[in-house]
Amino acid sequence: MHTRVGSADSHLIGYRADVDGLRAIAVISVIAFHLSRSWLPGGYLGVDIFFVLSGYLITLILWREALKGQFSILRFYERRIRRIMPALLLLLFLPP
């Protein structure tokens, strides 16, 4: 049995444990900041780090697809929707 690791697009660039680890540190820093600002006063910078790393991965995927002549804007947005929609729906329908 094969366990899938990484995002839905990982097969396009190969799983990057180093980048995934950095993204995890960024998320943990934001959580620590929200729990108590005194724990990690600059923890909000984790948001910027997370977005830079995610942007790097997305750009790498798009670049490789374009080089292969396989880029599709519709497929790109479909993957983004499939990834984000479950969390968005859960958040929208959870009681406050």
Secondary structure, 3 states (H helix, E strand, C coil): CCCCCCCCCHHHHCCCHHHHHHHHHHHHHHHHHHHCCCCCCCCCHHHHHHHHHHHHHHHHHHHHHHHHCCCCHHHHHHHHHHHHHHHHHHHHHCCC
